[in-house]
């Protein structure tokens, strides 16, 4: 499992960013871009595309 203050992906593949998480993860409130958080979490490509339209790191498409 994960620390309650750390972003994580739930069983359905949805990214959860708890309000208790470090403010840097609050992309909706001036935090780092969601893409940076996804990279920190080492998200696989299919999960990446569920949350962001930006190309998956390493892909040129």
C-alpha positions as CSV (number, residue, x, y, z in Angstrom):
1,X,0.0,0.0,0.0
2,X,1.0,3.6,0.1
3,X,1.5,6.5,2.5
4,X,-1.8,8.4,2.8
5,X,0.0,11.6,1.8
6,X,1.5,10.2,-1.4
7,X,-0.1,10.1,-4.8
8,X,-0.9,6.6,-6.0
9,X,-2.8,4.7,-8.6
10,X,-5.9,2.8,-7.4
11,X,-7.0,-0.7,-8.5
12,X,-9.0,0.9,-11.4
13,X,-6.0,2.8,-12.8
14,X,-7.1,6.2,-11.5
15,X,-4.5,8.5,-10.0
16,X,-5.3,9.6,-6.5
17,X,-3.7,12.7,-5.1
18,X,-4.7,13.0,-1.5
19,X,-5.3,16.6,-0.2
20,X,-2.8,15.7,2.5
21,X,-0.1,15.1,-0.2
22,X,2.8,17.6,-0.5
23,X,1.6,20.8,-2.2
24,X,4.0,20.1,-5.1
25,X,1.6,17.3,-6.3
26,X,-1.4,19.7,-6.3
27,X,-1.2,20.5,-10.1
28,X,-4.6,22.2,-9.9
29,X,-3.3,24.7,-7.4
30,X,0.2,25.7,-8.8
31,X,2.0,22.5,-8.1
32,X,4.2,20.6,-10.6
33,X,2.7,19.4,-13.9
34,X,0.7,16.2,-13.7
35,X,3.2,14.7,-16.2
36,X,6.0,15.1,-13.7
37,X,4.1,13.3,-11.0
38,X,3.3,10.5,-13.4
39,X,7.0,10.2,-14.2
40,X,7.9,10.1,-10.5
41,X,5.4,7.3,-10.0
42,X,6.9,5.4,-13.1
43,X,3.5,5.0,-14.6
44,X,3.2,2.6,-17.5
45,X,2.1,4.0,-20.8
46,X,-1.6,2.8,-20.6
47,X,-2.1,4.5,-17.3
48,X,-0.2,7.6,-18.5
49,X,-2.7,8.0,-21.4
50,X,-5.7,7.7,-19.1
51,X,-4.6,10.9,-17.3
52,X,-2.7,13.1,-19.8
53,X,-2.6,13.7,-23.6
54,X,1.1,14.6,-23.6
55,X,3.2,11.9,-25.4
56,X,4.5,9.1,-23.1
57,X,8.2,9.7,-22.3
58,X,10.4,8.1,-24.9
59,X,7.7,8.0,-27.5
60,X,7.9,10.3,-30.5
61,X,4.3,9.9,-31.5
